[in-house]
């Protein structure tokens, strides 16, 4: 049995519409957030859970963390049913919501950690060892006596992550953990998560719109859309289906004699040539050979489509 088992999960929400003029009551609408979602996750996996806004990602995380009760289907984490065994379940998980805080706003973060120590019944020695390990890895030593409200967004996210890992959870849910972070903070956070996953065997489920996070961290991705699972596999396999356009930039020493096959777009600025093509129609190897035959190349860059553009193309094709 896998560490996380989800089978036929369903969740509906009742939404009240704006009251129309002349009517006493507002009409209600049933929104299906999750429709028969099934998947499994092995212990120690670092998995990406992606999809457009409203796909049902956060709803899944809230069910698996015990916050919500599903309307149908089943789910277990480490043999526990999250919403039925919530008190025992939360001892084994950590959750970081990018736009929510578990730390107290007006007190030093060290005081928040001390309270979390008591909430999770962490022994003094285990707490001190773990706090030292996490604050060093997340570079929080100089911030421990600073109130949360005085920290920058990147510092707050590191502090939140530290608080979620103090009790050494088996499973960590990360919902938009890098939202609003600068490039340096993102790289540092990714390095930390990789280390936590490898050294402690922490199972991590990452929900994000930042595809660079997914590409850097996750060996497997789940794609959700309209409350349904649309894809479960490796990211390169997913992107290969939508990697339909590539660009080659070439600069020649002398005027080239370009003879390009049909389907290759060409634009020029002086000695610089920019070509766009579909690898399925024109093999890259063939195109590069033609470019070399055309003249002496000074510089050449082959640029695949940006990951975010590929994901956007995927969402569009899947009508998400």
C-alpha angles and dihedrals in degrees: 000000000000122000092245118033120182121176129178093336115187132179130174131189128201112226123191115219125220110281112256120228112271095020123109098208134039118245119245128225128196112223116197104216095174125024116190097319117181132176142129133221126201122225112271096022122138104211133180119221109196141170141121124290112294094022093123101257098128091042089057091050092049091051093048091048092050098248095114133036115222123233093224145357127042139270135182133182117198089343093307128114101227101213094041098044097032099144093053092037097057090057088069102043140064125202130196118185111191093219099035130068132214092185125086113260102217103037131076111272090239089064090052090051091050090054091048088052089059094042091055094037093235114176117245095246094046090047094050093047093047094044091052091049094048098042091051093047093046095038095238101133094106094044101053094100094044120102113246092241091063095055125096119245092261092048091049092052091052090048091050091050091051091051092050092052101044092098092047097242122204091221130038123194114200116189110187093329095168098046109140095002123138121240095263093050091048093053092047091049093049091051091051094049092050090051093047091050095049101038099040100026090234113174108228128196110192123197114187146135091217103098092189087066090052093046093048098044115021128075090184134035135197117204118206125190131170088354094303133107108247103171139014118181146067121334095234089056090052095046093046089067091059102032091107102139132051132174131218121194115198134181119192130201091219137019106292127220098227118192106177128184122241115280096040115117117213134196127171139201111179108300092348118098125190119196129186123194146156114251089212092059101032116029112229092230092055093049093049090050091053091049092052092049091052095067148303110317119216097179135004132178126186110203123189119206116282113262093237090054090050092051090047089052090049093051090049094050092047089049093238 
